[in-house]
Amino acid sequence: MPNPIRLSNLERHFMRGETAVYALHGVDLTIQPGEFVALVGPSGSGKSTLLNLLGGLDRPSGGELWLNSLALHSADDKQRTRHRRQQLGFIFQSFNLLPKLTALENTAVPLMLNGVPKTEREGQAAALLEKVGLGHRLHHYPTELSGGEQQRVAIARALIHNPALILADEPTGNLDSATGAEVMALLQQLNQDQSITLIVVTHDEEVAAYADRIVKLRDGRVESEQVSRGRDEQVSRRKGKQVTEAHPGVPAALTPASSPSSPHLRFSDILRSALGNLRRRPVRNVLTAAGVVIGIITLVAMVSFGVGVQKEVQRNFETIGLENIFVNPRYAETDAFDPFATPKPERALTPTAVREIAQLPGVKVVTPILDLPRGANIALLTAAGESIPVRVSEGGEGRFSFGGTNEVLAGQGIDEGETQGIVLSNQLADTLLGPEQRYTDLIGQPVALRAELPRGESQEFPSRIVGVRQSFGRRTIDLGLAERAAITTWWFGQPDLLETEGYNRLIVRAESLGSVTAVIAAIEDMNFSPQSFEAILDAANQVLALLQALLGSVGALALLVAALGVANTMLMAIYERTREIGVLKALGASRREIRLLFMVEAGLIGLIGGFVGLILGALLGRLVDYIAHRYLIEEGVTGVGLLSVIPPWLALGALAFAALIGILAGLYPAARAARLDPVSALRHE
């Protein structure tokens, strides 16, 4: 420290209600570089207050305090933090070692705050502890060290970053006389050999005798100053001395620790410290993270089901073909005089209209759909003369079936366009098979369909079997358009039914997905009502997206409740670690770094809970998916894909959301920790 420390009319008072209580009153003092000064006086004389002001832990109420050309009386928080981090070394009466760090890690804390890499700082700390006689205790925790050993670690910590000034507050107060003498001899030798300015607060005259000068305080004022015998000779000797050999057990002049030009606590060290702090209270932190786990399980499980259902719908629509367009007649408004009258189409889907649509640009094929009359009783007449009542699938049902239940097992299915023939369900085909016969043996066999009117009249319609497909219906058949037209015209007694009434609807397949829009526009111009699968799919996706949001909100609500637990845990941690926060601030930790440390801890609680919740949510989804598939199979539904799907965006989003919840929950506790007054924090028990 090239410049002297100057105190001019320094004051510090505290308000007790409306009364000002002075701890320091008009203190004038100058301390030369390399001087060893003892501040003595009775309790309440202002010794510790003066030490706190010199350390930048407190602000004066008046006067000036110059320290190495820094106007500490007007310095802002960043300047005072930099002053403590780079210029000062603190030695406390109660040692104030961080309990969960080893002697090596405690010694290296100032270098960690200056951004020195872990390997480098621990190497320097090990060398320094070796020199103060603790090379064999590097990896011991404070509770495993004696009082003298703890104070030696505190001294090593104060020296590790080569400070220009060391402030010691009752350094022998918790030591026996013999150990106290060793510690003071060590400090005196450091002062003499390395010209470190040393200011010691003490009420012990024997401790004060080690100093070059004794400043006595009383009632906040300098009562007297006393120069030790031989002080001038000691100072003179230090100025001319080139240190070549250290006193046994005393470190030689230290090599300045390398650090960035703008030293700061590295994020890797913040993360390492946060993980270490979380291990302090494992049960409490696990219980806190359990709230996040439950929220993420709920979020992941529910949203994954929404995603799975959406993908299944998408898959089935793509199987059917998004280039398909459903065309229906456009109906006129209901007659106001007869609201119960059957609505009439503005234009019927007649064979003529089918041919016109088939000739439109971009149209590949047109498939007319004709529904059989309601109440029609249909029976299948086999070559053996057997009559089997059957259920005829709705138009296009066998061709467009979700879940993959329309797999053709033999022959062919009802194709597109003008069709003819019968496709049997596999269960119905089983009843027609003879010994040693297969499904392929049924293909091409002539059969007949018998339709019966409600009044008892019946008519047979010849056909043939063209295929067998998988189906859950025991007596289900798919029927070609030719058979449907024959049965319908006979049922209504209108041979020209198709030319007058037309088909029920059409399925138009466009040549490509890109031509769907143009084909729809052309069909609308023909006064029909077209609708594509793509439009239906978009509407379904909107509904499913809303469903996902609703399901996800349940998990989000659970996470918000978990956030309260995280906030409570962090507040408890602040209360338990108040003294440690004060120590870190005294050693040079900034408000930002304290705040970031607690926010990272809260974020880790959320992230760890999110990771566990993601795994358990995926397992829960698989379990429910397994149960759902077993149920669907029992009900005769097969071919359904995964119902619980966790895409990468959901996994990463769940982890990020869990971490964000933790960070948000830790904002207030972190801000509260950063605002703690270091003087009050150091006094906290």
N, C-alpha and C positions, 0 to 999 in steps of 0.2 A: 504494500500500500504506500505509494510515493508521497501522498499528501496526508497531513494530520487530520484527525477527527476534531471538529470544532462544534461545540454547543454554545449557543449564545441566547441568554435569557429564555431558556427552554422551559415550557410549562406543559403540564398535563393534568387536567382536572376531570372529574366525573360528576354527573348530576345525580343527586339523591333527592328526588322530588324537585323542588325549586332551589335547592341549596347546592352550591358548587363545592365539592370536596377536592382539594388539591393533593395530588400524589407527588408532583414536582412543581417547584415554584421558583422561577428565575434562576435556573441552573446555568452557570458558565463554566466550561471545562474544555481543555485542549489535551488531546492524547496524541503523542508523536508516533510515527511509523515504527513498528518493532517494539513498542513499549509494552511492558507487563503491568497492568493496572488492576488493583483490587478495589472493588466497591464494597465498603463495609457500612454497617449501621444496624440499628434495631429493626425489628419487624415493623412494617408500615413506613419506613423511611424513604421509600421510593426506589430501592435498588433494582428490584425486578422490573418495575415500570420503565426505568431508564434502559435496562437491558433489552426490553421488548421494543423500545423506540429505536435503539441502535440496530436491532435486527430487522427493522422494517415490519414487525408484526403488529405495530400499533402506530397511531398518528399523534403528533403533538398537538396540543390545543393552542399553543402560541410559541413564538421564538423561532430560532433557526437551528437546524441540525445538518451539518455538512460532513459527508463521509466520502473520502476519495473523490472530491469535486462533485459529488451528487447531492443535490439539495433534497435530502430525504424528507424534510418537513413539507415539501410541496410535491413530492413525487407521486405519480399515479400508481394504481395497483400493479400494472405491468412492470413498471420500473422497480418497484419494491420487490416484486417476485424475482426479477433478474438479479437484483442486488443480493438477495438471499441465496440464489442458485449459484452465482459465480464468485461472490466475494466473501461469503460467510461460511463458518462452520459452527454448529451449535453443539454444546455438551450440556446435558440436562442432569439435574440432581437425581431423578428417578430413571435415568438412562434413556427411557423412551425408545427402546428397540421394538421393532415390529414383531409381534409374538410368533407369527407364522412364517418368518423368514429366518434362515440360518445366520450364523455370524458372518459368513462370507456374503450372503445376499444383503444383509443389513448394511454392511460396510459399503457395498457397491451402489446403494440407493442414490446418492448424489450424482454418480456417473450415469445411472439409468435415467435420471431426470434431465441430464444433459445430452441424452441421445447416443451415448457410447454403446456400441454393440455388446451383447451379453458376454461373449468369449473374452473380449478385450477387457471389459470392466472387471470381470471376475478374476482375471489374471492379475490385474493391478491390486485388487482387494486382497487376494491371497498373499501377494508379496508384502503388502503393508501389515497384514495380521501376523505374518511370520516375524516381522521386525519388532512388533510390540509383544512378542512372546506367545502368540495364540495360533501358531501354525498347526498345532495338533488339535485345534478346536474349530476348524473351519466350518464343519457341517453340523455343529451343535446348535440347538435352538436356545433362545435366551433363558428359558426355564431350566436348561441343563448347565448353565454357567453360573459361577459364583458372582457376587457383587462386583468384586474387583475385575473379573474377566468381562463382565457386561460393560463396565465403565471403559475398559480398554477398547472394546469393540466400538463404543460410542466415540471415543477419541479417534480411532482409526476412521470411522465414518466422517468425522468432522474434518479430517486431514486429506481424504481421498481425492478431492478435486482441487487441491492446492489453494485454499482460501487465503486472502490477505489478512483476514480478521477472524479470530475465534472468540466466541462468547460462551462463557461457562457459567451456568447458574447452579451454585452450591454443588460443585462436582464431587465433593467428598461427603455430602450430607447423609448418604445411605451406606457409607463404608465405615469399617472399623478404623482405628487410628493408624495401624500399620499399613493397611491397604491404601488409606487416604494419603499417607505420606508418599507411597510409591507413585500414586496417580499425580500428585502435585510435582514430584520430582520429574516425572515424565513431561508434564506440561511446561515446567520451567526450562528443561533441556530443549524442548521444541522451540520455545521462544528464543532461547539464546543461539541455537544452531541454525535456525531457519529464518530468524527475524520476523516471525509471525506476530502481528499485534494480538495481544491476549488480554482480554478483559474478563475478570472473574468476580462474580457476586458471591459474597460469603459473610457470615457472621462470626467465623472462627478466626481468632487472631493468629493462630499458628499457620493457617492456610494463607492469610493475608501477608505473612512475613516472607513468603516466596516472591512477592511482587516487587517490581522496581519502585512503584509508588502506590500509596494507600490513600484513597479518597473516601472520607467519612461523610455519610449523609445522615441528616436528621430532619424529620418533618418536611421532606421534599426539597431541602436546600443542602448545598455543599457546606458542611460545618468546618472541615479542615482538610488539608492535604499534607501528607507526610512522605518524604522521600527516603527510601531504604538506604542503609549504609552501603557504600560501594556502588551505588547506582550509576554514577558517571563513568566509573571504570568499566562496568559491565557493558554499558552502551558503546563506549569507545572500542572495547574489545570486539563486540559483534560487528561494528562497522568495518573494521579492518580484517576480519577473519575470513579466510577461504575455507569452507567446510570440506575437509578431505576424508574425515573418518567420523562416523556417528558414534555416539555414546552407546554402550551395550544396551540393547533393548529399545533403543530410540531410532526411528526411521531416519535415514538420510534424506537430504532434500529430494523432493519428489519430482519426477518428470511430469509435466502437465499432461493431463489426460486428453487424448484427441477427441474432438467433438465437432459437430457441424457448426457452420458460421452462425446459424440461428438455432441454438440447442433447444431441443424439445423432446418430450417423452414419446418414444416410438410407439406406433399402434401395436406392434407385435408384443411389446412389453405391457401395454395396457391390457391386451388380450390375455397374456400369461398371468398377469396379476388378477384379472377378473376371474379366471378359471380357478386360481388358487383360493380366492376369497369365497367362491361358491362351495369349495370343499370344506369350508369351516363348519357349516351347518347343513350337512347333507340331507338329514331327515326333513328339516323345514323346507329346504329348497326343492326336494323331491315332491313334497306335498303341494308346494306352490306350482311347480311345473305340471302336476297332475291336472290342475284346472285347465291349463293350456292343452294338455293331452286330450282331455275330454272334448274340448271345443274343436280341436283339429279332427278328431275321430268323427265327430258329428258332421263337420264341414266336408271332409273328404268322402265319407261314406255316402252322404246324401247327394252331393254334386256328382260323384262318380256314377250313381244310378241314373241321374239325369243325362249325363254324357253317354252312358251305355244305351239307354233307350233311344236317344237321338241318333246314335250311330246305327242301331238296329233298324230304325225307321228309314234312315238314309240308305242302308244296304238293300233293304227290300224294295225301295223305290227304284234304286239303280238296277236291281235285278229285273224289275218289270220293264224298265226303259224310260228314261226321262224324256225321250223324244216322242212318247205317245201323247196324243191329244184326244180328250174325250169331247165328243160333240153331241149336244142335246138340242131338241127343238126349242125354239123361242116361243113362249106362249103369250097370247094376248091377255089383257086385264080381265078379271072376272066380271061377268055380266051383273050389273047392279040390281037388276030385277030378279035374277035367279043366281044367288051366290053359291048354291050347291050344284050348279051345272058343271059337267066335266069340261075343263078348259081345253080349248082348241089351239093347236099349234099354228103360228103364223105361216109356217111352211113345214110340210112333213118331210121326214127323212126317207124319201122314196128311192127305189133303185135308180131312177134318173138322177136324183141329187147325189147319190153315191158315185155314179159315173163322173159327174161334174167335179166333185171333190177329188176323185182319183186323178183327174187330169190337171190339177193345180200344180204349179211349179213347187218343187221341194217335197212333194208327197210321194212316199214309197209304196204304201199299201193302205187300203181302207177295209176295215173289218166291221160289217154290220152286226149289231147285237139285237136279238129278238127274244123277249121273255115269253115263256109259255103262260097261258091263262092261269089265273089263280084258281085253285080248287081242282085242277086237272089231275086225275088219277092215271098214272102211267105204269104199265107193267112190261117187263121184258119177257118175250116169248123165245125160248131156246129151240134149237133144232130137235131136241128130244121131247118137245111139247110141254116143257115146264114153264109155268107162269110165275115170275118173280116181281113183286111190287118194287119199284125203284124210285129214288129221289133224283130228279134232274137238277144239276147245279145251275145256279144263275148264269146268265150270259157272261162269258169271260172268266168265270170263277176258276175253272180248271187251268186257264191260261195264265191268269194273274193272281197268284196266291202267295201271301206273305209266309215267311218262315220256311220256305223250301219244301212244303208238303206236297207239291205237285210233280215230283220227280217221275219221269216216264220210265217204267220198268220193262216195257216191251212195246214194239210197234212205234206209234207216234201219237202225240197229243193232238188236240183240236188246234189246228194251225190258224194263221191269219187269213183274212180274205173270205171268199166264198168256200164254205167247208161242208163236209158230208161225212157221216159215220158216227160210231159210238166209241167212247173211251170208258173202260170199266175201272172202278176202284179196285185196288188189289184184294180187298176183303171180299168183294162181290165176285171177282175173278176166281178166287179160291173155291167158291161153291160150284163153279162150272167146270173145274178141272177134273178130268178122269184120272185113273191110276197111271202113274208114270208120265203124266202130261205136265208141260210147262206153260208159262204165259205165252210164249211165242206160238204155241200150238193153237191158241185162240184167235190169233190175228188172221183176219180175212174170213172168219166163219160168218155165214148169213144168220141174221136174227131178225126179229120183228118187234115193234113196239105197239102195244095196244093202249089206246086212249079211250077213256070212258067219261061220257057226259054225266052231269048230275042226275038227269032223268033216266039214265040207264043205257042210252045208246052208246055203242062202241065202234071203233074203227082200228084196223091194223095197218101199220106203216112199215114196209120192209126197210132194212138197213143191214149194216155189217159191222163187225168189231174191227176197229183200226188200231187200238192201243190199250195198254193197261198202265195206270199211274198209281203212285202211292197216295193214299188218302185215309183219313180217319173215319170216313163214312162207310158203314158196312154195306149199304146198297146204293151207292152214289154212282151216277154216270154223267159224263159230259156228252152233250149232243150237238151234232153239226147243224149248220144254219139251214141246210136243205130239209132236214127232218123237223126242225122247229117251225119252218115256214109251212110245211105240209100239215102239221098238227094244228097250228094256229088258224089257218084259213078254213080247215074243216070244222074246228071248234066254233068259230063265229059264223060259218056258212057264207063266207065272202071270198070267192076265188080271187077277186082283185084287191084283197085287203092291203097288200104291200104298196100297190100303186095309189091307194087312197089314204090309208092311215100311216103307212111307212113303218120303218124300224123304230125300236125304242131309243136307241142311241148308236153312235158309231165310235170306233176306235181308229184314229188316224195316226199312222206312224210316219213321222217326217224322215227325210233322208239323213238328216244330221240334227244335232242339238242346236246348231246355229241357225237352222232354217225354221225352227219352231215358231218364232215370233212372226215371221212373214206368213206362214201357213195359217196361224191363228187369225191374223188380220184379214186374210182372204176369205176365210170361212165366216167371219163376222159380217163381211160385206155380202155374203150369201144369205144373210138373215137367220143364221144359226148361232147357237151359244156354245163356243168352244172353251175348254179349260185344260191346261197342261198339268202334268204331274209336277213340273217344276214349281208352278204356282202353289199347288197343294203342299208340296214339300216346304216351300218358304213359309207358308202359313203354319205348318206343323212345327217347323223349327222355331218360329216366334213363340208359339205356345210352350214348347219345350224349354226355350231359353228363359222364359218367365218362370217356368217351373223350377229350373235350376237356381234362379235368383232367390225364389222363395225358400227352396230347400237349403241353399247356402246361408240365408239370413239366420236360420236356426243355429247353425254352427258359429256364425259371427257373433250372435247374441251370447252364446256360451263363452266365446273368447273374451268378450267385453267383461263378463262377470269374472273370468280368470284374471283379467288385467287388474282388478281391484286387489286380488291376492298378491300379484307381483308387486304392486305399489306398497302394500302393507309390509311385505317382506323387505323391500328396500328401505323403508322407513325404520324398521327394526334394526337393519344392518347399520344405518347411520348412527342410531343411538348407541349401538354396541361398539362402533368404531370411531366415535367422535374424537377420542384422544389420538388415534392413528391419523385421522385427517389433519389434526393440528400438527402432528409431527411432520407429515408430508408437506404441509404448507410451510413449516419452519425450514425444511430442507430445500425448498424452492419450487414445489409443485404449484402450478397456476390454478386459478378457478376453472379454466376451461378443461384442464387435464383431470381435475377431481370430478368435474361434471361428466366428462367423457368416460371415466373409469366406471362410475355408477350406471351410466346409460348402457355401456357394453355389458355389464353384469346382468342388467335387466333384460337386454336383448338376448343374451345367452340363455337365460331361463326360458324365454319364449322360443328360441330356436331349438333348444334341446327338447322342450315339450312338443314342439311342432314336428321334429324328426320322429320321436317315439309315436306321436299321434298319427303321423302319416303311415308308418308301418302297421300300427294296429288298425287304422281305418281301412287300409288295403286288405288286411286279413279279414276284417269284419265284412267288407264287401264281397270277398270271395266266398265266405261262409253263407251269407244270405243268397248270393248268386247260386251256389250249389243247392241250397234248400229250394229256391224258386224253380230251378230246372227240374229237380225231382218232382215237385208238385205239378209242373206243366206236363211232364212226361206221363204222370199218373192220369192227367186229364186228357191225354192223347195229343198234346201239342209238342212237336219236335222241330228241329231245325232252327231254334232260336239261338242267337249268338250270345256273347257275354253281356250281361246286364249291368255289370259294375266295371267301368273302364276308367283308369286313372291316366290321363294323358300327361305328357311332361309339363305342360303349362299349369295343370292343376297341382302337381307335386311341388314344382318350384314356387307357384303362387301361395300354396299352403304354408311352406317354410318361410317365405318372405313375409306373409301376413302374420304368422306367429311371432317372428322376430320383431316386426313393426309394432305389434300389440305390446310386446315386452318393452320396447324402447319408449313407446308413448306412455306406458304405465310408469316407466322410470324417470320421466322428464321432471316431475315435481320433486321426487326424492333427490335426484341428481342436482337440481338447482338449489335445493335446501342444503345439501352437503357442500356445494361450492361456496355458498354464502356464509358458512360457519366462520365465526371470528376465531383466528388461530390462537389468540391468547386464552379465550374462554375454553376452546377445545383442548388445549394442553392442560388445563386445570381440571378437566372432566375426569371423574372417577367411574 
